[in-house]
Amino acid sequence: MKNYRPAKKRIEVSVGESVRILRELQELSQSQLSRLTGIPQASISAIENDRVRLGVERAKVLAQALKCHPGVLVFPGWELPGTAAA
C-alpha cells in the first residue's frame, strides 16, 4: 500500500464554536451552563456566536463547568508541534 495516502480533513473551529460543541457534548443548555457558571445566558449566547470575546477569566469559569482545560476553549485549533497527524 505504498501509494495509499490517507485524506486529511481539517476544519476551522472558532472560540465560540468550541464552547458550543463542548456544551452540547455534555448535553447542557445555555441556561444550565449559565446557572453552573454565573455567566448570564445572553453572554454565553454572544460568546458562542463570536459576538463578544471569551476572555481569560470567563474561559477559566467555563472550562471548569465544561470539565476541560481553558486552553481548549481559548485556542481551539492549536496543535502542539509533533502532534499533527501525518
Secondary structure, DSSP 4 states (H G I P E B T S, - for coil): -TT-----------HHHHHHHHHHHTT--HHHHHHHH---HHHHHHHHTTSS---HHHHHHHHHHHTS-HHHHHSTT---TT-S--
